[in-house]
Amino acid sequence: MKTVSDLKVAIFADGAEKGGMLEMYAKPYIKGFTTNPTLMHKAGVTDYEKFAREILQEIPDRPISFEVFADDFTEMARQARKIATWGKNIRVKIPITNTRRESAVPLCERLTQEGIPLNVTALFTLEQVQAVVDAVNGGAPTYVSVFAGRIADTGIDPVPLMAEAVRRLAAAPNTELIWASPRELLNIFQADAIGCHVITVTNDILKKLALVGRDLGRYSLETVEMFYDDGRAAGFVL
């Protein structure tokens, strides 16, 4: 079985809690960071720009994605251009559509032509992937973020879709595929096996990396011991 050092897929930490981000920054196998308005809201962030600039001061040398939060494309463009000025390691996240299901692909094409590195996010279909590839080909570096974990939540195996997405991105050398919203550690190895470029992983899943290579017989015994100890601690009697 592969070890973490054997993996070719780049592991990005996904979150918006400053302490957790800095904890992951200390680990050399974390190659970048992503966040989004939902994660920032859950983390209690109230000043978007202040938070972003503080993080960029602490993490100046690995790619970090910050997302626009507008629903109007004109305002999205303004926010994207402003965010892009905050640091050379920034990727501006643009959702694939707005809430009215209007495509953001023309905006992505325009921004990449201006030289703004992007992370096009919340993709779920190969049609969306193809549209982005066609639009940004030859432009600024662009991550194409497909939410494989949420696709799996619907009962669909995301691996064939992600493998086909890897194939399609080959037509645009400035693009890299992100396996987004993984649900378990195994997804890192699945992403690596199909040649996915990046996977974004939350800290709770990243902490399971210590289990990689664990002897399963020993792991079985540890689980039995846990059940036994907890039964005793609960004082159960029959």
ROLUM-446591 format. One record per residue (C-alpha): x, y, z. Coordinates in steps of 0.1 Angstrom, whole numbers. Each point is the difference from the previous one (the first is absolute). Layout:
% residues N
<node <X; Y; Z>>,
...
//
This chain:
% residues 238
<node <0; 0; 0>>,
<node <12; 35; -8>>,
<node <11; 23; 28>>,
<node <-7; 37; 2>>,
<node <34; 8; -14>>,
<node <-7; -22; -30>>,
<node <-31; 20; -11>>,
<node <1; 22; -30>>,
<node <-33; 17; 6>>,
<node <6; 33; 18>>,
<node <-19; 2; 34>>,
<node <-16; 33; 8>>,
<node <-14; 8; 34>>,
<node <-36; 12; -1>>,
<node <-12; 22; 28>>,
<node <-3; 35; 14>>,
<node <11; -3; 36>>,
<node <33; 18; 3>>,
<node <16; -23; 26>>,
<node <-9; -30; -20>>,
<node <14; 15; -32>>,
<node <33; 8; 17>>,
<node <1; -35; 15>>,
<node <-2; -14; -36>>,
<node <24; 26; -13>>,
<node <27; -15; 22>>,
<node <-4; -34; -18>>,
<node <21; -2; -32>>,
<node <-24; -23; -17>>,
<node <-27; 27; 0>>,
<node <6; 18; -33>>,
<node <-28; 26; 1>>,
<node <-32; 12; 16>>,
<node <-36; 7; -10>>,
<node <-29; 16; 18>>,
<node <-34; 13; -8>>,
<node <-27; 24; 15>>,
<node <-18; -29; 17>>,
<node <32; -12; 18>>,
<node <8; 36; 9>>,
<node <-34; 6; 14>>,
<node <1; -32; 21>>,
<node <34; 11; 13>>,
<node <-14; 33; 12>>,
<node <18; 22; -26>>,
<node <-17; 34; -2>>,
<node <26; 21; -18>>,
<node <8; -18; -33>>,
<node <29; 21; -12>>,
<node <16; 3; 35>>,
<node <-1; -38; 4>>,
<node <14; -6; -35>>,
<node <29; 24; 4>>,
<node <9; -15; 34>>,
<node <1; -35; -15>>,
<node <20; 12; -29>>,
<node <26; 15; 23>>,
<node <4; -33; 18>>,
<node <-2; -21; -32>>,
<node <17; 19; -28>>,
<node <15; -28; -20>>,
<node <-28; -26; -7>>,
<node <-31; 5; -22>>,
<node <-31; 11; 19>>,
<node <-34; 3; -15>>,
<node <-24; 28; 11>>,
<node <-35; 1; -14>>,
<node <-22; 29; -12>>,
<node <-33; 2; 18>>,
<node <-21; 20; -25>>,
<node <-29; -12; -21>>,
<node <3; 26; -28>>,
<node <27; -6; -25>>,
<node <11; 37; -1>>,
<node <5; -1; 37>>,
<node <17; -34; -2>>,
<node <24; 15; -24>>,
<node <7; 30; 23>>,
<node <6; -23; 30>>,
<node <22; -24; -20>>,
<node <23; 28; -12>>,
<node <3; 14; 35>>,
<node <7; -34; 16>>,
<node <26; -7; -26>>,
<node <21; 30; 12>>,
<node <4; -14; 35>>,
<node <28; -24; -8>>,
<node <19; -18; -28>>,
<node <-11; -34; 14>>,
<node <-37; 7; -2>>,
<node <-25; -19; -22>>,
<node <-33; 18; -3>>,
<node <-29; -24; 4>>,
<node <-29; 5; -24>>,
<node <-32; -22; 3>>,
<node <-10; -17; -32>>,
<node <-34; 18; 1>>,
<node <-17; 26; 20>>,
<node <-32; -8; 20>>,
<node <-21; 5; -31>>,
<node <19; -28; -17>>,
<node <16; 25; -25>>,
<node <34; -12; -11>>,
<node <31; 17; 13>>,
<node <21; -15; -28>>,
<node <1; 33; -20>>,
<node <12; 18; 31>>,
<node <27; -27; 6>>,
<node <12; 4; -36>>,
<node <2; 38; 4>>,
<node <19; -2; 33>>,
<node <25; -26; -13>>,
<node <7; 22; -30>>,
<node <8; 28; 24>>,
<node <25; -23; 17>>,
<node <-19; -7; 32>>,
<node <7; -35; 13>>,
<node <-33; -18; 8>>,
<node <-16; -28; 18>>,
<node <-33; -7; -17>>,
<node <-21; -18; 26>>,
<node <-31; -20; 7>>,
<node <1; -20; -32>>,
<node <-20; -33; -1>>,
<node <-3; -10; -36>>,
<node <24; -7; -29>>,
<node <-20; 25; -21>>,
<node <11; 27; 25>>,
<node <36; -13; -1>>,
<node <1; 2; -38>>,
<node <-14; 35; 0>>,
<node <26; 12; 24>>,
<node <29; -17; -19>>,
<node <-11; 15; -33>>,
<node <-4; 35; 15>>,
<node <33; 3; 20>>,
<node <23; -19; -23>>,
<node <31; 21; -6>>,
<node <-8; 24; 28>>,
<node <12; 4; 36>>,
<node <5; -31; 21>>,
<node <-33; -14; 10>>,
<node <-12; -27; 25>>,
<node <-31; -18; -11>>,
<node <-17; -11; 33>>,
<node <-24; -30; -3>>,
<node <-19; -9; 31>>,
<node <6; -37; -1>>,
<node <-11; -5; 36>>,
<node <-34; 15; -5>>,
<node <-4; -20; -32>>,
<node <7; -31; 21>>,
<node <-27; 12; 24>>,
<node <-26; -5; -27>>,
<node <9; -37; -5>>,
<node <22; 6; -31>>,
<node <35; -13; -1>>,
<node <21; 31; -7>>,
<node <32; -19; -11>>,
<node <-10; -5; -37>>,
<node <-12; 36; -3>>,
<node <32; 13; 16>>,
<node <22; -22; -22>>,
<node <-18; 14; -31>>,
<node <5; 35; 13>>,
<node <37; -6; 3>>,
<node <0; -11; -36>>,
<node <-19; 31; -12>>,
<node <23; 24; 20>>,
<node <29; -13; -20>>,
<node <-12; 22; -29>>,
<node <7; 31; 21>>,
<node <35; 0; 15>>,
<node <-7; 29; 22>>,
<node <-27; -19; 19>>,
<node <2; -24; 30>>,
<node <-28; -22; 14>>,
<node <-10; 2; 36>>,
<node <-18; -29; 17>>,
<node <-21; 21; 24>>,
<node <-21; -10; 31>>,
<node <16; -34; 7>>,
<node <-19; -21; 25>>,
<node <27; -24; 12>>,
<node <38; -5; -1>>,
<node <-4; -26; -28>>,
<node <-10; 28; -23>>,
<node <36; 14; 1>>,
<node <13; -33; -14>>,
<node <-28; -2; -26>>,
<node <8; 34; -12>>,
<node <37; -9; -3>>,
<node <-8; -32; -19>>,
<node <-19; 18; -28>>,
<node <26; 28; -3>>,
<node <-20; 28; 16>>,
<node <22; 30; 6>>,
<node <-13; 13; 33>>,
<node <-23; -12; 28>>,
<node <-14; 24; 27>>,
<node <-3; -17; 34>>,
<node <-14; 12; 33>>,
<node <21; -2; 32>>,
<node <-21; -28; 15>>,
<node <8; -23; -30>>,
<node <36; 11; -1>>,
<node <5; -11; 36>>,
<node <-8; -36; -12>>,
<node <32; 0; -21>>,
<node <17; -15; 31>>,
<node <-20; -31; -7>>,
<node <15; -6; -34>>,
<node <19; -33; 0>>,
<node <-14; -11; 33>>,
<node <1; -38; 5>>,
<node <-37; -10; -3>>,
<node <3; -29; 25>>,
<node <14; 24; 26>>,
<node <-27; 26; -9>>,
<node <-26; -27; 6>>,
<node <13; -8; 34>>,
<node <1; 37; 9>>,
<node <-36; 3; -10>>,
<node <-10; -30; 22>>,
<node <19; 15; 29>>,
<node <-18; 33; -4>>,
<node <-34; -17; 1>>,
<node <11; -20; 31>>,
<node <14; 31; 19>>,
<node <-30; 21; -8>>,
<node <-24; -27; 12>>,
<node <18; -2; 33>>,
<node <2; 38; 3>>,
<node <-38; 2; -5>>,
<node <-5; -25; 29>>,
<node <-23; -22; -21>>,
<node <-14; -31; 18>>,
<node <-24; -27; -12>>,
//
